[in-house]
Amino acid sequence: MTVPERPLVAVLDYGIGNLHSAQKALETMGADARLTADAGLIADADGVVLPGVGAFGACMSALRACALEQPALDAVASGRPFLGICVGMQMLFDGSEEDPGARGLGVIPGTVRWIPPGVKRPQMQWNRLELVTPDDPMLADLGPEPWVYFVHSLHGVPTDAAMVAATCEYGGTVNAAFRNGNVFATQFHPEKSGPTGLRLLANFVSICASERVA
Protein backbone atom coordinates (compact mmCIF):
# COMPACT_ATOMS: atom_id res chain seq x y z
CA MET A 1 0.00 0.00 0.00
CA THR A 2 1.29 3.45 -0.87
CA VAL A 3 1.86 5.75 2.08
CA PRO A 4 -0.15 8.99 1.67
CA GLU A 5 2.09 11.90 0.77
CA ARG A 6 0.16 14.49 2.75
CA PRO A 7 -1.22 13.31 6.09
CA LEU A 8 -3.65 15.67 7.77
CA VAL A 9 -2.04 17.41 10.75
CA ALA A 10 -4.14 19.64 13.02
CA VAL A 11 -2.22 22.54 14.59
CA LEU A 12 -4.28 23.72 17.56
CA ASP A 13 -5.27 27.37 17.13
CA TYR A 14 -5.94 29.04 20.49
CA GLY A 15 -4.80 32.48 19.45
CA ILE A 16 -1.49 32.83 21.30
CA GLY A 17 1.97 32.92 19.76
CA ASN A 18 3.22 32.53 16.22
CA LEU A 19 1.17 29.46 15.42
CA HIS A 20 1.55 29.94 11.67
CA SER A 21 5.30 29.24 11.77
CA ALA A 22 4.72 25.67 12.96
CA GLN A 23 1.96 25.16 10.41
CA LYS A 24 4.08 26.44 7.53
CA ALA A 25 7.07 24.31 8.54
CA LEU A 26 4.89 21.19 8.65
CA GLU A 27 3.50 22.04 5.22
CA THR A 28 7.06 22.41 3.93
CA MET A 29 7.80 18.89 5.18
CA GLY A 30 4.83 17.38 3.36
CA ALA A 31 1.85 17.61 5.70
CA ASP A 32 -1.60 18.95 4.97
CA ALA A 33 -1.25 21.13 8.06
CA ARG A 34 -4.37 23.02 9.19
CA LEU A 35 -4.37 25.73 11.87
CA THR A 36 -7.70 24.96 13.51
CA ALA A 37 -9.97 25.13 16.54
CA ASP A 38 -12.50 22.77 14.92
CA ALA A 39 -12.99 19.73 17.18
CA GLY A 40 -14.25 17.64 14.26
CA LEU A 41 -11.19 18.33 12.15
CA ILE A 42 -8.92 17.63 15.12
CA ALA A 43 -10.67 14.30 15.66
CA ASP A 44 -10.17 13.40 11.98
CA ALA A 45 -6.51 14.43 11.79
CA ASP A 46 -3.71 11.89 11.42
CA GLY A 47 -1.61 13.84 13.91
CA VAL A 48 -2.00 16.81 16.24
CA VAL A 49 0.44 19.59 17.16
CA LEU A 50 0.22 21.89 20.19
CA PRO A 51 2.57 24.88 19.77
CA GLY A 52 2.94 27.65 22.31
CA VAL A 53 4.76 30.89 23.10
CA GLY A 54 4.41 33.04 26.22
CA ALA A 55 3.34 32.34 29.79
CA PHE A 56 2.10 28.94 30.92
CA GLY A 57 -1.02 30.20 32.69
CA ALA A 58 -2.10 32.50 29.86
CA CYS A 59 -1.69 29.72 27.31
CA MET A 60 -3.70 27.25 29.39
CA SER A 61 -6.45 29.85 29.88
CA ALA A 62 -6.56 30.54 26.14
CA LEU A 63 -6.67 26.83 25.30
CA ARG A 64 -9.65 26.37 27.61
CA ALA A 65 -11.38 29.54 26.39
CA CYS A 66 -11.20 28.14 22.86
CA ALA A 67 -12.68 24.82 24.07
CA LEU A 68 -9.56 22.96 22.94
CA GLU A 69 -8.54 21.24 26.18
CA GLN A 70 -10.78 18.20 25.65
CA PRO A 71 -10.00 17.80 21.92
CA ALA A 72 -6.30 17.86 22.82
CA LEU A 73 -6.78 15.22 25.53
CA ASP A 74 -8.95 13.14 23.20
CA ALA A 75 -6.25 13.25 20.53
CA VAL A 76 -3.67 12.01 23.03
CA ALA A 77 -6.00 9.25 24.24
CA SER A 78 -6.66 8.13 20.65
CA GLY A 79 -3.06 7.03 20.24
CA ARG A 80 -2.44 9.27 17.23
CA PRO A 81 0.94 11.04 16.95
CA PHE A 82 0.90 14.18 19.11
CA LEU A 83 3.64 16.82 19.20
CA GLY A 84 4.03 19.60 21.78
CA ILE A 85 6.36 22.52 21.02
CA CYS A 86 7.91 25.00 23.52
CA VAL A 87 5.13 26.25 25.84
CA GLY A 88 2.91 23.69 24.11
CA MET A 89 5.29 21.11 25.55
CA GLN A 90 5.09 22.71 28.98
CA MET A 91 1.28 22.65 28.86
CA LEU A 92 1.41 18.84 28.68
CA PHE A 93 2.78 18.75 32.26
CA ASP A 94 0.71 18.87 35.46
CA GLY A 95 1.74 22.42 36.25
CA SER A 96 4.50 25.03 36.19
CA GLU A 97 6.49 27.04 38.71
CA GLU A 98 5.87 30.05 36.45
CA ASP A 99 2.13 30.01 37.27
CA PRO A 100 1.62 27.80 40.36
CA GLY A 101 -2.16 28.22 40.32
CA ALA A 102 -2.57 27.10 36.71
CA ARG A 103 -3.42 23.48 35.94
CA GLY A 104 -1.77 21.83 32.95
CA LEU A 105 -3.05 19.00 30.79
CA GLY A 106 -1.43 16.28 32.89
CA VAL A 107 -0.32 14.22 29.89
CA ILE A 108 3.28 14.09 31.12
CA PRO A 109 3.24 13.67 34.92
CA GLY A 110 5.60 16.19 36.47
CA THR A 111 6.28 19.91 36.83
CA VAL A 112 7.79 22.62 34.66
CA ARG A 113 10.61 24.20 36.70
CA TRP A 114 12.91 27.18 36.30
CA ILE A 115 16.21 26.41 34.58
CA PRO A 116 19.22 26.34 36.95
CA PRO A 117 20.34 29.65 38.50
CA GLY A 118 23.59 31.28 37.48
CA VAL A 119 22.81 31.57 33.77
CA LYS A 120 20.93 34.19 31.80
CA ARG A 121 17.21 33.62 31.57
CA PRO A 122 15.77 33.07 29.08
CA GLN A 123 18.13 30.78 27.24
CA MET A 124 17.85 32.42 23.83
CA GLN A 125 20.37 30.68 21.63
CA TRP A 126 21.34 27.62 19.65
CA ASN A 127 22.39 24.68 21.79
CA ARG A 128 23.45 21.10 21.18
CA LEU A 129 21.14 18.24 22.03
CA GLU A 130 22.28 15.17 23.92
CA LEU A 131 20.05 12.37 22.66
CA VAL A 132 18.98 10.20 25.61
CA THR A 133 16.89 7.91 23.38
CA PRO A 134 18.59 8.15 19.96
CA ASP A 135 16.49 5.27 18.62
CA ASP A 136 13.26 7.28 19.01
CA PRO A 137 11.79 7.66 15.50
CA MET A 138 11.29 11.39 16.09
CA LEU A 139 15.05 11.75 16.52
CA ALA A 140 16.03 9.72 13.46
CA ASP A 141 18.68 11.18 11.14
CA LEU A 142 19.35 14.27 13.24
CA GLY A 143 23.07 13.55 13.17
CA PRO A 144 25.55 12.96 16.01
CA GLU A 145 25.55 16.58 17.26
CA PRO A 146 22.17 18.16 16.49
CA TRP A 147 21.95 21.91 17.17
CA VAL A 148 18.54 23.46 17.80
CA TYR A 149 17.15 26.84 18.81
CA PHE A 150 15.82 27.59 22.30
CA VAL A 151 13.88 30.51 23.80
CA HIS A 152 12.86 29.56 27.36
CA SER A 153 13.35 30.13 31.07
CA LEU A 154 11.82 26.86 32.32
CA HIS A 155 12.07 23.19 31.47
CA GLY A 156 9.97 20.11 32.11
CA VAL A 157 10.90 17.75 34.94
CA PRO A 158 8.83 14.58 34.58
CA THR A 159 8.08 12.32 37.51
CA ASP A 160 9.49 9.45 35.46
CA ALA A 161 12.96 10.38 34.20
CA ALA A 162 12.63 7.70 31.50
CA MET A 163 10.33 10.12 29.64
CA VAL A 164 13.27 12.44 28.89
CA ALA A 165 14.29 11.90 25.26
CA ALA A 166 16.96 14.62 24.96
CA THR A 167 18.79 17.15 27.12
CA CYS A 168 21.14 20.09 26.66
CA GLU A 169 23.67 21.81 28.89
CA TYR A 170 22.87 25.31 30.14
CA GLY A 171 24.13 25.97 33.66
CA GLY A 172 23.55 22.25 34.22
CA THR A 173 21.48 19.59 32.52
CA VAL A 174 18.25 20.96 31.04
CA ASN A 175 15.56 18.62 29.72
CA ALA A 176 14.88 19.40 26.07
CA ALA A 177 12.56 16.69 24.68
CA PHE A 178 10.16 14.09 26.04
CA ARG A 179 8.39 10.91 25.03
CA ASN A 180 5.28 9.44 26.67
CA GLY A 181 3.64 6.82 24.46
CA ASN A 182 2.31 8.50 21.31
CA VAL A 183 3.25 11.95 22.65
CA PHE A 184 6.55 13.63 21.77
CA ALA A 185 7.38 17.12 23.00
CA THR A 186 10.23 19.58 22.56
CA GLN A 187 11.30 22.60 24.60
CA PHE A 188 13.18 23.94 21.57
CA HIS A 189 11.54 25.31 18.43
CA PRO A 190 11.99 22.82 15.56
CA GLU A 191 10.42 25.30 13.12
CA LYS A 192 13.26 27.74 13.95
CA SER A 193 16.06 25.15 14.10
CA GLY A 194 17.14 25.00 10.47
CA PRO A 195 17.68 21.64 8.75
CA THR A 196 17.79 19.75 12.06
CA GLY A 197 14.40 21.04 13.15
CA LEU A 198 12.88 20.43 9.74
CA ARG A 199 14.22 16.87 9.85
CA LEU A 200 12.43 16.33 13.17
CA LEU A 201 9.19 17.71 11.72
CA ALA A 202 9.64 15.51 8.66
CA ASN A 203 9.93 12.54 11.01
CA PHE A 204 6.63 13.54 12.62
CA VAL A 205 4.91 13.86 9.25
CA SER A 206 6.26 10.46 8.21
CA ILE A 207 5.01 8.88 11.44
CA CYS A 208 1.57 10.42 10.89
CA ALA A 209 1.46 9.02 7.36
CA SER A 210 2.56 5.56 8.49
CA GLU A 211 0.05 5.45 11.34
CA ARG A 212 -2.71 6.39 8.90
CA VAL A 213 -2.21 3.25 6.82
CA ALA A 214 -1.25 0.90 9.66
C-alpha positions in Angstrom: 0.0 0.0 0.0 1.3 3.4 -0.9 1.9 5.8 2.1 -0.1 9.0 1.7 2.1 11.9 0.8 0.2 14.5 2.8 -1.2 13.3 6.1 -3.7 15.7 7.8 -2.0 17.4 10.7 -4.1 19.6 13.0 -2.2 22.5 14.6 -4.3 23.7 17.6 -5.3 27.4 17.1 -5.9 29.0 20.5 -4.8 32.5 19.4 -1.5 32.8 21.3 2.0 32.9 19.8 3.2 32.5 16.2 1.2 29.5 15.4 1.5 29.9 11.7 5.3 29.2 11.8 4.7 25.7 13.0 2.0 25.2 10.4 4.1 26.4 7.5 7.1 24.3 8.5 4.9 21.2 8.7 3.5 22.0 5.2 7.1 22.4 3.9 7.8 18.9 5.2 4.8 17.4 3.4 1.8 17.6 5.7 -1.6 18.9 5.0 -1.3 21.1 8.1 -4.4 23.0 9.2 -4.4 25.7 11.9 -7.7 25.0 13.5 -10.0 25.1 16.5 -12.5 22.8 14.9 -13.0 19.7 17.2 -14.2 17.6 14.3 -11.2 18.3 12.1 -8.9 17.6 15.1 -10.7 14.3 15.7 -10.2 13.4 12.0 -6.5 14.4 11.8 -3.7 11.9 11.4 -1.6 13.8 13.9 -2.0 16.8 16.2 0.4 19.6 17.2 0.2 21.9 20.2 2.6 24.9 19.8 2.9 27.7 22.3 4.8 30.9 23.1 4.4 33.0 26.2 3.3 32.3 29.8 2.1 28.9 30.9 -1.0 30.2 32.7 -2.1 32.5 29.9 -1.7 29.7 27.3 -3.7 27.3 29.4 -6.5 29.9 29.9 -6.6 30.5 26.1 -6.7 26.8 25.3 -9.7 26.4 27.6 -11.4 29.5 26.4 -11.2 28.1 22.9 -12.7 24.8 24.1 -9.6 23.0 22.9 -8.5 21.2 26.2 -10.8 18.2 25.7 -10.0 17.8 21.9 -6.3 17.9 22.8 -6.8 15.2 25.5 -9.0 13.1 23.2 -6.2 13.3 20.5 -3.7 12.0 23.0 -6.0 9.2 24.2 -6.7 8.1 20.7 -3.1 7.0 20.2 -2.4 9.3 17.2 0.9 11.0 17.0 0.9 14.2 19.1 3.6 16.8 19.2 4.0 19.6 21.8 6.4 22.5 21.0 7.9 25.0 23.5 5.1 26.2 25.8 2.9 23.7 24.1 5.3 21.1 25.5 5.1 22.7 29.0 1.3 22.7 28.9 1.4 18.8 28.7 2.8 18.7 32.3 0.7 18.9 35.5 1.7 22.4 36.2 4.5 25.0 36.2 6.5 27.0 38.7 5.9 30.1 36.4 2.1 30.0 37.3 1.6 27.8 40.4 -2.2 28.2 40.3 -2.6 27.1 36.7 -3.4 23.5 35.9 -1.8 21.8 33.0 -3.1 19.0 30.8 -1.4 16.3 32.9 -0.3 14.2 29.9 3.3 14.1 31.1 3.2 13.7 34.9 5.6 16.2 36.5 6.3 19.9 36.8 7.8 22.6 34.7 10.6 24.2 36.7 12.9 27.2 36.3 16.2 26.4 34.6 19.2 26.3 37.0 20.3 29.7 38.5 23.6 31.3 37.5 22.8 31.6 33.8 20.9 34.2 31.8 17.2 33.6 31.6 15.8 33.1 29.1 18.1 30.8 27.2 17.8 32.4 23.8 20.4 30.7 21.6 21.3 27.6 19.7 22.4 24.7 21.8 23.4 21.1 21.2 21.1 18.2 22.0 22.3 15.2 23.9 20.0 12.4 22.7 19.0 10.2 25.6 16.9 7.9 23.4 18.6 8.2 20.0 16.5 5.3 18.6 13.3 7.3 19.0 11.8 7.7 15.5 11.3 11.4 16.1 15.1 11.8 16.5 16.0 9.7 13.5 18.7 11.2 11.1 19.4 14.3 13.2 23.1 13.6 13.2 25.5 13.0 16.0 25.6 16.6 17.3 22.2 18.2 16.5 22.0 21.9 17.2 18.5 23.5 17.8 17.2 26.8 18.8 15.8 27.6 22.3 13.9 30.5 23.8 12.9 29.6 27.4 13.3 30.1 31.1 11.8 26.9 32.3 12.1 23.2 31.5 10.0 20.1 32.1 10.9 17.7 34.9 8.8 14.6 34.6 8.1 12.3 37.5 9.5 9.4 35.5 13.0 10.4 34.2 12.6 7.7 31.5 10.3 10.1 29.6 13.3 12.4 28.9 14.3 11.9 25.3 17.0 14.6 25.0 18.8 17.2 27.1 21.1 20.1 26.7 23.7 21.8 28.9 22.9 25.3 30.1 24.1 26.0 33.7 23.5 22.2 34.2 21.5 19.6 32.5 18.3 21.0 31.0 15.6 18.6 29.7 14.9 19.4 26.1 12.6 16.7 24.7 10.2 14.1 26.0 8.4 10.9 25.0 5.3 9.4 26.7 3.6 6.8 24.5 2.3 8.5 21.3 3.3 11.9 22.7 6.6 13.6 21.8 7.4 17.1 23.0 10.2 19.6 22.6 11.3 22.6 24.6 13.2 23.9 21.6 11.5 25.3 18.4 12.0 22.8 15.6 10.4 25.3 13.1 13.3 27.7 13.9 16.1 25.2 14.1 17.1 25.0 10.5 17.7 21.6 8.8 17.8 19.7 12.1 14.4 21.0 13.1 12.9 20.4 9.7 14.2 16.9 9.8 12.4 16.3 13.2 9.2 17.7 11.7 9.6 15.5 8.7 9.9 12.5 11.0 6.6 13.5 12.6 4.9 13.9 9.2 6.3 10.5 8.2 5.0 8.9 11.4 1.6 10.4 10.9 1.5 9.0 7.4 2.6 5.6 8.5 0.0 5.5 11.3 -2.7 6.4 8.9 -2.2 3.3 6.8 -1.3 0.9 9.7 
